[in-house]
């Protein structure tokens, strides 16, 4: 887990402002106040004091942001308890799943679905809109979102000329990449499309130099989808925010 936590610590600051606060790396999105884009990551083995936690809280509150952390518990097992003692509550506890090239399983998409990489900004915009709606957010997509996604390995699923889902593999760093944003429009779910997208993304990531791909499913149920593509649980990630 330490290697994967190092990956997140290296990639989370991309496109964000950062501040080192005691044993925490605090990240702040430049164009969004969304909690999922503004969070801190503890150092491996961190044992934060109440004073350091208070400084972390202040850094987010001064920016009118929710104080929030995401981290792998195996890498920082002594962080959750003092955070809870300082008023943080657990948002969710989710598995960390990994897949190496030897474990990867190819999953075919349904006959009526085609998988491909986006070719135009309109492709990226339409895919991001589908992802937003799937995650309960606004379908509106900014130019900044399009620009950001253009830099990543992306696979979309199409039914005719309609984009119905997709996903993203983030930067490859030290042989690792994170798979994020796997989403399928509601009316196309339970057809094996999510597993096919995950498998295609993972294969492409491995072919482009990643040794390990990892992801954190939103819930245990969806984890079975990723197991079809060869992913196995290797640890746990916690999300905590100030109550």
C-alpha positions in Angstrom: 0.0 0.0 0.0 2.9 2.4 0.6 3.8 2.3 -3.1 0.2 3.1 -4.1 0.0 5.8 -1.5 3.2 7.3 -2.9 1.5 7.3 -6.3 -1.5 9.2 -5.0 0.8 11.6 -3.2 2.6 12.3 -6.5 -0.5 12.6 -8.7 -3.0 14.4 -6.5 -1.2 17.7 -6.6 -1.3 17.8 -10.4 -3.4 20.9 -11.3 -3.9 21.8 -7.6 -2.2 24.1 -5.1 -0.6 22.3 -2.2 0.6 23.0 1.3 2.7 20.9 3.6 1.1 20.9 7.1 2.9 18.7 9.7 2.7 15.1 8.4 0.0 16.1 5.9 0.1 17.0 2.2 -2.9 19.3 1.7 -4.3 19.7 -1.8 -6.6 22.5 -3.1 -8.3 22.5 -6.5 -7.9 25.8 -8.3 -11.3 25.8 -10.0 -13.5 23.7 -7.8 -14.7 23.5 -4.2 -15.9 19.9 -4.6 -14.9 17.9 -1.6 -13.6 15.0 -3.7 -11.1 17.4 -5.3 -9.9 19.1 -2.1 -8.3 16.7 0.4 -5.2 16.0 2.4 -3.0 12.9 2.4 -0.9 11.8 5.5 2.7 10.7 5.3 3.3 7.0 5.7 3.5 6.1 9.3 2.2 9.5 10.4 1.2 10.1 14.0 -0.3 13.6 13.9 -0.7 15.7 17.0 -3.9 17.6 17.9 -2.1 20.8 17.1 -1.1 19.6 13.6 -4.7 18.5 12.9 -6.0 21.9 14.1 -3.6 23.6 11.6 -4.9 21.3 8.8 -8.5 22.2 9.7 -7.7 25.9 9.6 -6.0 25.7 6.2 -9.2 24.3 4.6 -11.6 26.5 6.5 -9.7 29.6 5.6 -10.4 28.7 1.9 -14.0 28.0 2.7 -13.5 24.3 2.0 -14.5 21.2 4.0 -11.5 19.8 5.9 -11.2 16.3 4.4 -8.7 13.4 4.0 -8.3 10.3 1.8 -5.7 7.7 2.5 -4.8 4.0 2.6 -5.1 2.8 6.2 -2.2 0.3 5.8 0.2 3.1 5.0 -0.9 5.3 7.9 -2.6 3.1 10.5 -2.3 5.7 13.3 -4.0 8.6 11.6 -7.7 7.8 11.7 -8.1 7.7 15.5 -6.7 11.1 16.3 -8.7 12.6 13.4 -11.9 11.2 14.8 -10.9 12.5 18.3 -10.6 15.9 16.6 -14.1 15.8 15.2 -13.7 14.1 11.9 -16.2 11.4 10.8 -15.9 8.5 8.5 -17.5 9.2 5.1 -16.8 5.7 3.7 -14.4 2.8 3.9 -13.7 1.2 0.5 -11.5 -1.6 -0.8 -8.4 -0.9 -2.8 -8.3 -3.3 -5.7 -5.2 -4.0 -7.9 -4.5 -5.7 -11.2 -1.2 -6.7 -12.7 -0.7 -7.7 -16.3 -0.6 -11.4 -15.4 -3.9 -11.1 -13.5 -5.7 -9.1 -16.1 -8.8 -10.7 -17.7 -10.2 -9.4 -21.0 -13.9 -8.8 -21.0 -15.8 -8.4 -24.3 -18.3 -5.6 -24.7 -21.9 -6.5 -25.8 -22.3 -6.7 -29.6 -24.2 -3.4 -29.8 -21.5 -1.5 -27.9 -18.2 -0.2 -29.4 -15.2 0.8 -27.2 -12.7 3.4 -28.4 -10.5 6.2 -27.3 -12.0 9.8 -27.7 -10.9 11.6 -30.8 -12.3 15.1 -30.3 -13.0 17.6 -27.6 -16.7 16.9 -28.2 -16.0 13.2 -27.4 -14.4 14.2 -24.1 -17.3 16.6 -23.3 -20.0 14.1 -24.0 -18.3 11.4 -22.0 -17.7 13.7 -19.1 -21.4 14.6 -19.1 -22.4 11.0 -19.0 -19.9 10.4 -16.1 -21.3 13.4 -14.2 -24.9 12.3 -14.5 -23.9 8.7 -13.5 -22.3 10.1 -10.3 -25.3 12.3 -9.5 -23.8 15.6 -10.6 -24.7 18.2 -13.2 -24.4 17.2 -16.8 -22.7 20.5 -17.6 -19.0 20.2 -18.5 -16.5 23.1 -18.4 -13.7 23.7 -20.9 -11.3 23.1 -18.0 -12.8 19.7 -17.5 -12.3 18.9 -21.2 -8.7 20.1 -21.1 -7.9 18.1 -18.0 -9.3 14.9 -19.3 -7.6 15.2 -22.6 -4.3 14.5 -20.9 -5.3 11.0 -19.7 -5.8 7.6 -21.2 -9.5 7.4 -21.8 -11.9 4.8 -23.1 -15.5 5.5 -24.1 -18.4 3.1 -24.8 -20.7 3.9 -27.7 -24.1 2.7 -28.9 -24.3 4.0 -32.4 -23.5 7.6 -32.1 -24.5 7.8 -28.4 -21.8 7.7 -25.7 -23.1 5.6 -22.9 -20.1 5.3 -20.6 -16.4 5.3 -20.2 -13.5 5.6 -17.8 -10.0 7.0 -17.3 -6.5 5.8 -16.4 -4.5 8.5 -14.7 -0.7 9.2 -15.2 1.6 6.2 -15.1 4.1 6.9 -12.2 6.7 4.4 -11.1 4.9 1.7 -12.9 1.5 2.3 -11.4 -1.7 4.0 -12.6 -5.1 4.6 -11.1 -8.4 3.7 -12.9 -11.1 6.3 -12.2 -14.5 7.5 -13.4 -15.8 4.2 -14.6 -19.4 5.1 -15.4 -22.3 3.8 -17.5 -25.6 5.6 -18.2 -28.4 4.1 -16.1 -30.4 2.6 -19.0 -27.3 0.7 -20.2 -26.2 -0.9 -16.9 -26.1 -4.6 -16.1 -25.0 -5.5 -19.6 -21.3 -6.0 -18.9 -20.3 -2.6 -20.2 -18.5 -1.4 -17.1 -16.4 -4.6 -16.9 -15.5 -4.3 -20.6 -14.5 -0.6 -20.2 -12.3 -1.5 -17.2 -10.6 -4.4 -19.0 -9.9 -2.3 -22.1 -8.5 0.6 -20.0 -6.4 -1.8 -17.9 -5.0 -3.5 -21.0 -4.0 -0.2 -22.6 -2.4 1.0 -19.4 -0.3 -2.1 -19.1 0.7 -1.9 -22.8 1.8 1.7 -22.2 4.1 0.9 -19.3 2.0 0.3 -16.1 2.9 -2.7 -14.1 0.0 -2.3 -11.6 -3.4 -0.7 -12.1 -5.5 0.1 -9.0 -8.9 1.5 -8.2 -11.2 2.2 -5.3 -14.8 1.1 -6.1 -17.6 3.2 -4.7 -19.1 0.3 -2.9 -18.5 -3.4 -2.3 -21.2 -4.4 -4.9 -19.5 -2.7 -7.8 -16.3 -4.3 -6.8 -17.6 -7.6 -8.3 -17.6 -5.8 -11.7 -13.9 -5.1 -11.4 -13.1 -8.6 -10.3 -14.3 -9.8 -13.7 -11.4 -7.8 -15.2 -8.9 -9.4 -12.8 -8.9 -6.9 -9.9 -8.4 -8.2 -6.4 -8.7 -6.5 -3.0 -5.3 -5.6 -1.6 -6.2 -3.0 1.1 -8.5 -0.3 2.2 -9.0 3.4 1.7 -10.8 5.7 4.1 -12.4 9.1 3.4 -12.9 11.3 6.5 -14.2 14.9 6.8 -14.9 17.3 9.6 -18.4 16.8 11.0 
